[in-house]
Amino acid sequence: MASKKIVLITGANKGIGFEIAKQLAAQHKEYHILMGSRDADRGAKAAEILQKDGLSVEALVLDVADEKSIESAAQTVESKFGSLDVLINNSGVALDSRTGEAPTRATFEQTFAVNVIGAALTTEAFIPLLEKSVGARLVFVSSDLGSLTLRADPHGRHSNVGATAYRCSKAAMNMLALQYANRFRPKGWKVNIHNPGYTATDLNAHSGPGTVEDAAKNAVRLATLGDDGETATYSEKEGSLPW
Ligand SMILES: NC(=O)c1ccc[n+]([C@@H]2O[C@H](COP(=O)([O-])OP(=O)(O)OC[C@H]3O[C@@H](n4cnc5c(N)ncnc54)[C@H](OP(=O)(O)O)[C@@H]3O)[C@@H](O)[C@H]2O)c1
């Protein structure tokens, strides 16, 4: 274990986060995956499924909307591993309707609490541990619904989708990721943004046409970039996305 690279994925008890954990652990035996879950039981059950397949994973309780939980998770990782090599900010909520255009204050606050502030405060808490890694990797699981360029085109991809609070949160997450990309560029960190594509998960009552297998691929690639890999990019498995 001491020689393994340590990866933390937030919201890995199900959906795309779970699949990223599965693919990373299966394809990269040199990695040990901490599967973040805000609920201890859900996290333990998810980790058990992958452990039964012989994969190097374990659950870590982490509610990104709760500072105490973030702090406690960082302390646990520090005392068990002493450093962190890869952080994948995957936790997310989509609370407003895909067709509706009238989000409430509560919808905005709850969406930003997880998708933006949660990702920011989790990243901040783990920076001291990432600084102990040789060339950290950060992946922000965003969405093409956060692309300003696509939204400015009346015929652009998903032009019929409302989801205003969610769209705004993912646009903000993209800026957040770029802030970290520029802050840690001098240290050689690779900080990139991943779009999973519209995927069948609980987030959208399994309405998405895509599979979690496909949705995880580009995140796994970004998490394992070499020293010559890109930073400050916004991409999906088909290639780069317009901002
Ligand atoms: N599915 C899509 O079509 C799609 C498209 C583009 C982007 N994405 C993004 O992909 C990411 C994963 O979504 P998904 O589709 O896999 O959805 P999902 O199946 O609903 O999974 C979301 C994950 O986030 C966790 N989460 C929610 N609030 C949290 C909190 N406060 N603290 C920690 N974890 C929290 C959930 O935990 P619980 O089980 O406890 O709720 C769950 O593990 C999200 O960021 C989403 O915005 C999804």
The ligand as a Gaussian input file, in Angstrom:
#p B3LYP/6-31G(d) Opt

LIG

0 1
 N      -25.463000      11.733000     -15.405000
 C      -25.267000      12.689000     -16.311000
 O      -25.933000      12.742000     -17.359000
 C      -24.205000      13.720000     -16.083000
 C      -23.865000      14.562000     -17.165000
 C      -22.895000      15.524000     -16.970000
 C      -22.289000      15.648000     -15.731000
 N      -22.641000      14.815000     -14.700000
 C      -21.943000      14.998000     -13.421000
 O      -21.368000      13.771000     -13.037000
 C      -21.225000      13.743000     -11.597000
 C      -21.743000      12.419000     -11.067000
 O      -23.137000      12.375000     -11.326000
 P      -23.940000      11.024000     -11.565000
 O      -24.643000      11.159000     -12.854000
 O      -23.096000       9.846000     -11.299000
 O      -25.062000      11.181000     -10.429000
 P      -25.500000      10.253000      -9.204000
 O      -25.584000       8.824000      -9.617000
 O      -26.696000      10.931000      -8.636000
 O      -24.258000      10.389000      -8.199000
 C      -23.986000      11.599000      -7.564000
 C      -23.017000      11.335000      -6.460000
 O      -22.776000      12.576000      -5.767000
 C      -22.991000      12.338000      -4.396000
 N      -23.317000      13.534000      -3.623000
 C      -24.407000      14.327000      -3.700000
 N      -24.349000      15.271000      -2.743000
 C      -23.194000      15.062000      -2.051000
 C      -22.582000      15.671000      -0.942000
 N      -23.142000      16.705000      -0.291000
 N      -21.391000      15.185000      -0.501000
 C      -20.809000      14.130000      -1.117000
 N      -21.356000      13.484000      -2.146000
 C      -22.542000      13.953000      -2.612000
 C      -24.095000      11.305000      -4.340000
 O      -24.170000      10.718000      -3.053000
 P      -25.566000      10.096000      -2.481000
 O      -25.674000       8.709000      -3.069000
 O      -25.359000      10.108000      -1.012000
 O      -26.668000      10.998000      -2.941000
 C      -23.576000      10.347000      -5.407000
 O      -22.557000       9.548000      -4.896000
 C      -21.983000      14.964000     -11.084000
 O      -21.083000      16.004000     -10.781000
 C      -22.853000      15.355000     -12.270000
 O      -23.181000      16.720000     -12.259000
 C      -23.577000      13.855000     -14.855000

